[in-house]
Structures are given as structure tokens and as C-alpha cells.
Amino acid sequence: MLTINFMPNFVLLLYHDRFVVDMQKGIKNSWYFTLLTIGCMFNLTLVSAQTTTVYYTISNADFANPERGFCRYTDTYASDYSLFDSTTLANFRTLHQPYSANYSVYSTLVFRYFVLDTFKDSPISASFLQNLQTDFNTVRKAGVKLIIRFSYVNTPNTGNCGNWICPPFGDAPKNIVLQHITQLKPYFQANADVIAAVQMGFIGVWGEQCYTDFFGDLSAPPYTLNETNWTDRAEVLDSILSAVPVDLFVQVRCPQMKQKDIYGANAPTNSAALLLNEAFLGANKARIGFHNDCLLADYNDYGTYNDFSIGNADTLNLKFYKADDSKYVIVGGETCDSTGLWSLCDSQGGFAVHEMNRMHYTYLNADYNNFKVNNHWTNVCMDEIKKRLGYRLYLVSGQYSNAAAHGDHLSYSLNIINEGFSSPVNKRNLKLILKNVATDETWEANLDHDIRYLFQGSHNLTGQICIPACMPAGQYSLHLKLSDPAITLEDRPEYSIRLANTDIWDSTFGYNNLGHHINITASNNVCSNDAEFVSINKWKGPDNAMWNASHMYWSQERIPTECDEVYVQDGKTVIIPSGYQATAKKITLINNSFIRILDDGQLKVLNQQDSD
């Protein structure tokens, strides 16, 4: 129940969805309202006449969002390569029921095993690498991202050793592994836009670093690794970290592997976890995440938290280490067995939600072990798990300027809550978008907030953005865009974050509509060195066409001006003709693109840069 007292001269209209507090216009909505009596003290804090506060309604819906949630499993073998199908991948993004599941999911993440079964003593073939690139292209077209693991053997040798897996295990020696990582590096670099994480893999059956012929076998007593084993494993991990772009995480199977890599082969199990002031800065300590392929099997998750230097469980140190460290890195995995009540929902006496929350899970495999574990969550805690894996961001309120003249600032204050198990762990743009109501022309400003720091809880994001003198006067609608930072994906709505609010998502552009308009007026003032709105104008014309040949060759459907940040990509060459002066605020050339200036042509630009 909401009780609000008034003081004179204010009108308050309440309704069931979003509502707006405005001292000039009152509170309004286009659905229905109730007029409250005027004349009492007003306890609700009102903002000045220059701003409006918009309150938003939380949505309980489940929906697709990038780089989080239940993922789908796929694999392919060098001996029989099976290429991705674009339609199948795209359908993962829609509500569907995975194999053996009694629940339905939206999946934007796809796990991919690349099994190098025919290359255990030779380089990776050119045909395999070509297929690998084709797969990446298909993933990009479908609008999903990959979690990648390479291995050499996924079918264990049963034998007669008394264990369910027997040596020889069939993986590859260190020199071959390192050679293969070197071969794969260009593909990691070129396709980082559609990779959510790379798992360490390579070592042992399933690339799980346990049953291995070359890196210390953990399948038999005394279940230990010596200093050489740890050093060899760290060399492989460091090689992967060097091959993978610095903004991407590499996941290890057991938390002790991270400790041994960062602090050395003799590092104790009480080694320090990653700290807030170290997170997301690019050092290896900040780039190593975790995957647990036996989540919720028991308190030790079948050896996940073992101290492999002595062969015993050390949940006291390693589990607390991972809980602290995982707040700042990507964590995922799958369930593998059920012992007792451990894997049940919390309301049934289990620890499913508790453990995912404690370890900050971003994703979970939807294709493995459904009968034993996952299906038992349905109609109990499954809805909560589906919504809380990774981030779940929603707006409580936003306060925005009502008007601004050229050279003035649009102020904003966003109250946002994250109910997810983790923050959005990968880098992402956060932009305010102004869209001209009359012309649909858009202007954007990058906000100085890193959403990787939006951990579970409430956050207030505030700031000011200057209105440039070349922005046309008029009414603009205000939007928030949380887009992928890759130039190849930033304009694709499938890769933008949707906030968990009702009536806010624009699926055409990947915007979150903030439900507010601002009036821009002309003045003689200009922005100084402040952050300001810019017009992004991307070349969409043919190769070797004239800069001024057609306004339809530009994304803003007009020839660029001094206010435009110009992007030319995909290897295109744009020609500035003789006797013509082209202008732009900034030019970015991407993927071997060029600006060609003919005799007597001119290019007036504040800054030009090349970008990969």
C-alpha cells in the first residue's frame, strides 16, 4: 500500500504501471489514473522544475539476454567435422525445450567442444581451421556467443584397471598442445566478438585436466600433482591467456589451478583471491574464471575443491577462495550427479540457489544431467534460476533534464538494481540515446560507468552530457543502450542488454526506452571539453563510391557534418572527389578500410584512427 501526503499546488495521478513526477505537469500515464486530493503536506521528495523523475515497473518475465543464462551444448570432431547450422543456433534464442529437459529456456550462449582427435601428434590442418572460421561466421550471423573448449579425447578408455577410466587416456603432449594454441591464436583474436569465454581444456579426457597421460594423472592414488605437473599446466594456461584477447576470460576447472598459475607451483590453498581494485584490469589474475562440471554433486563437488598437492579435499580454503574470487570473473558449468539433498532447491532443504548465488554463476548447461538434477528444480526454484543466472538488471527510477540548450548539459540519475547471481562480466558499452521525434535522427553519448561493476544490489549512476551546437533543435526521446563493444555487433539488438522492466524494450534497435522527452533549443553556447552527444554516421554504401554520392550511403541518411563520428568498415574504400571538402568530427577505419582523397579534394576532421 502506498500513502502519499500533499502540500498545495501539486497534482498527483497514480496508475498501475510507470509513473512520472513533474512539478509542471503532475504525474501522468496513458492508461488509467486516480486523482488524489490536494492540500496536505507532501512527503514524497519532489525534484526541481528543470527535471522529471520517472518510476519504472519491474518485469517478472523470462527472456533472452546476451552472455548469460542456460547454454546449449554442441560438439564437433576433427575426424568428422559437423558445421553449425545458423537456423538451429538462432532458434536457441527463442523459448525452447532442451533434450531430456522438462523445462524451457532462452539460450544466447552455446558451449562448443572442438575435439582434436586426429591431431595428437601433428599440426591442426588447414581444413579444420577453415571449418573453425566458418563456425564463427555462423555464430555471428545467428546472434549468439560461444563458450569454447578444445580437447583431444572425449571417449574414455574403460580397460581393466579397476577404475571406470583407464590409461592410456589419449590426450596430447605439451609440445603439441602449445603448437596448437599458437595455430588457434589468430582465430581467437579475429572472432573475439562472438566468444563469451575460452575454457582451459586441452589436458586430459574431455579437456578436464584430470585423466591425462602427460600432465600428472589424478585418477589413481595418491591423487596428487607434483611441481613439474603444476608448472606444465601453468605453461599451457599462460599460453592460452596470451592467445586469447585480453578482454576475454579463460576458465579453469578447479580453483587451485588459478592459485598455482598466479602464485607459483608451491602456492598454498589459502592464497589471496582477486580484489575489487584488481578486477577487470587485464592482468592474468583478473582474467582467469572458473567452470565447474560437477556443480551440486556434494559439498566438494567430486574433487573440485581438492588440494591436489596432497590429495585431500580442502573446502575450507578453496571454496571460500572461489566464492570471493568469482565475484569478478565468469563462472559456469553443469551438474553431474545428485547425492542426498545437496542439489535440491533451497526450499526443499538443498543448496541449488544458495550455491549459484555464492559462486556467482553466469551460465549453466541445459543439456546434461537433467534427469538427475535440473528437472527436479522445475516448479520449485527453476524460474528463479533461469532469471538470476548472470545479471538481471532493472530500473527503479530515473531523473532527467526536461530541456537543454546548445552548450548546456543533460543531467541524468539512474537507480538500477541487479538481482542476478553475477554482474555482466564482459565489457559492454553504456550509452544514452537521444532520438529526434520528428526525424528519427539519433545522437548518442558514452556514459562513464562500467557495468561490470554492477554487482548484486542497488546502484546509482549519475552524470551530465553536453548538447553540441550542431544538434538540431526539437523534441527528443531518451533511451538507454547497453550494447556489445565490438563494432561488428554494437548495432545488433540481439547483443544488447534488455532491462527487466515492463514496456521498456525496443527490439528493433536494442534500446531501453526511458519514457522521457527532452526539448533541445538553439543557443550560441558550445561544449568545452565535456562529454557530449555525437552523431554516429556509418558508411553503408558500396566499395569505391564517392563520399557525397548519395545520402542513402550513410546510416543517418545524410552526408556527414562536423558533428558526425564516421565509421568505414568491412574493407570498403570511400572516395572524396576532386574539389570537394568532406567534414567529420572523427573518422574510424575498420578492417582494412580506406579514405581515398582525389586531387584538390579535402578532408576536414578533428581526429582519425584505425581500429581492428
Helices and strands as residue ranges (DSSP letters): E 13-14, E 19-21, E 34-35, E 51-55, E 69-77, H 86-92, E 109-115, H 126-142, E 145-151, H 174-190, G 192-194, E 195-199, G 205-207, H 227-243, E 249-252, H 255-263, G 276-278, H 284-287, E 288-295, E 306-307, E 312-313, H 315-325, G 326-328, E 331-335, G 346-348, H 352-358, E 363-365, G 374-377, H 382-388, E 393-401, E 403-405, E 409-418, E 431-436, E 442-446, G 451-453, E 457-466, E 474-481, G 493-495, E 505-506, E 511-521, E 535-538, E 545-546, G 551-553, E 564-568, E 573-576, E 581-584, E 586-590, E 594-597, E 602-605, E 608-611
